[in-house]
Amino acid sequence: MKVENVKKSDKLPQICTFDVNFDKMGLVIRELRLMETSGLKWVATPSRTYESEGKKKYFSYIGMEKDRKTAFDAKCVELLEPFLAQLEAPSAQKFGLDDECPF
């Protein structure tokens, strides 16, 4: 299992979108979303929205047993750590050490 096509998101609580590739199975799940709420990171699977009792809800296209979903989320977060570190690191291209201070 590996993560691919990681793209930073500017829509909170969504951190990024990504694909998961299960090489040995020949299976790719596209457009997963890493979310963070109340300090907890979790994976939102592709879904459609609907309204019920006046509230917006989500129907996931991928179903998993709770324990397997928890393990899947943890593995995705683990595999995304190098990408997340790059997203959080300040860009050296924006302001180099030899650049003149802009203020």
N, C-alpha and C positions, 0 to 999 in steps of 0.2 A: 504494500500500500504506500502510495506517495501522493503528495499534494502538488498541484500544478496550477498555472495561470492565476496566481495570487494577485489580486488587484485591490488597492486601498480604497476604502469607501469614506465619503464625507458625510454620510447619513447616519447619525447616531441613533440607536445603540449599535448599529452595524459597523464592525471594524474593517472587514474585508470580505471579498467574494473569492471563491477558489473551486477547483475541481479536485476530486479524489480519483486516482487511477489504481485499480486493483489489477496489476499486470498479469498475474497468473490466471486470473479469471477472464481477462479480456473485457472487463467492465469499467466504465468511467461514469461517475456521477458528477454532473456539471452544475455550476451556479449554486453551490452551497454558500451559506453566509455565516461568518463567525460573528457572534453577537456578544455583547457584554452588558449585563445589568446587575446592579448592586455588587460589583466586584467579581461576579461569576461569569466565566466565558462558556458559551455553549454554541452548538451548531444548529442552524435553521436549515432544514431541507427544502427543496423546491416545493412550492405550495400555491394554492389559489385562495383568494379571499372570498368570504361570503358574510352575509349579515344575519344574525340570529338574535331575536329579542332586542333589536336596536343596537347591538354591539357588533363591531367588526371582529371576525374570527378567521382562522386559517385552517385549511384542510391540507395536510401534508400528503404529497404523492408517494412518499416512502415511509413505510411503517416498520418500526422495530420494537422489540420487547424492551421494557424500561432498562434492565441491566445491560443489555447489548447497546442501547442508545447511549447510556452513560459511558461505557467503555469506548465506543466509537468517538464520542465528543472528546474524551480525554486524549485519545490517540491523535485526533486531528489537531488539537491545541498543541500537543507535543511536537508534531511535525511542522506546525506553523511558527513555532518559536523563533527560528532563524529569520523568517520573513518579518515577524512582528518586531524583532530587534532592529531591523533595517528601517521599518516604517517609523519607529520612535526616535531613531538616531537623527540628530541634526544633519542637514545636508552640507557637505563640504563645498559643494558647487555654489551654494548661495552666498557664502561669505568665507573666503579663504584666509589663512593666517597672514599672508602677505598683503592682503587687501587693505586699503585705507578705511578707517572707521567711517561709516556713512552719516554719523551725527556728531 
